[in-house]
């Protein structure tokens, strides 16, 4: 079993920054891609940023140039640096990790990010 624990969410004014962290623990053989998703009230679940095991990254268009995803494989941790935050970035942010050879997806419990205007 694998556990993902997010941290770093909070309330920030528009234009501000937050850094989210997600630590994976448990029976980890190999962590493949790690992704940050978000879900805002009344909106669909959205993939925000993904980083592969080798460090390749992809972003949804709405966050390009503002958000940066990174990972530390020695710590089984993925980060999301969020700059120039906008009210429309308000959402619960979830960490996802694909683990093992199959691979199997695991999810964190989510962390709330609220951006005030």
N, C-alpha and C positions, 0 to 999 in steps of 0.2 A: 504494500500500500504506500501511496505517495501523498504527502500533504503539501499544499501551497498556502503560504501566508503572506498577504499583502499588507503594506503599511505606507504611510506618507500622505494619505488623503487629508482633506481639510477644506477650510473656507479661505478664499483668497480674492482680492479685488481684481478686476479686469486689468490685464497687462502684467500681472504678477506671475510667479513661478512656483511650481511644486515638483518634487521628485518622488515618484512612487518606487517602491521596492517590492520584490516578490521572492521569497526564499522557499526552495523546495527541500523537503526532507523525507526520510523513510527509505523504502526499498528501491533505491535508484540505481539502475544498471547503466542507463544512458539517457540523457535528456536531449531530444532532438530540437525541433523548433519551439520557441517560446513566443507567445503572443499576448498582447494587451488588447482586451475587448472593452467596450463600454456600452452601457444601456441607460439612456435618458428616459424620463417619464413619458409614456405615450409613444416612444420610438422603438424601432427594432434594435436588436443586438447588433453592434457594429465592430468589426475588426479595425483596430486603430494602428497597430504596428506589430511587425513580426521580425524576429531575428533567428536565423538558422544556427545550427551548431558551429558552423564555420565563421559566423559573423555577418553574413549577408542580411540586409535589412530591406523591408518594404513598409510603406506608409499609406494610409488613406489620404486622398488629396487634401482634405480639409485641415490636416495637421502638418503637412510637409513644410519644412523650414522653421517650424515652431517646436516640434517634439523630436526627441532623440531616444531611441531604444538602444540599450547596451546590455551586456551580460558578463558575468564573472563565473566561468565554468568551475573554477576552484572552490567557489562558494555556493554553487548551484543557485545563483541569484540573477534575476533580470531586473533591469531598471527602466524607468520611463521618466526622462527629464522633460518637463512641460514648461515652456516659456511663452510669453505673450499670450497668456490665457484669455479666453473670451467666454462670455456667459453661455454660449452654445456648447462649450466644453463640459458644462455641468452634467454629471452622470455618475453612476456607480461604475468603477473600473475594476475589471476582473483579469486575473492572470490565468493563462492557459499554458500547459506544457504537454508536449507529446513525448512519452517516456517509453523506452524499450524498443525492441526490434519490430513489434507489430505495426505501429506504435499505439499506445493507449493514451487518450487525452485525460488530463486531470485539471481541475479548476480550483481556484481559490475562492474565498468567501466574499470577496469584493471590498472595495474601499471607496467611500463617498468623496467626490470632488465637487465642490460648489464654488462657482465663480460669480461674484456679484458685480453688477454694472455701476 
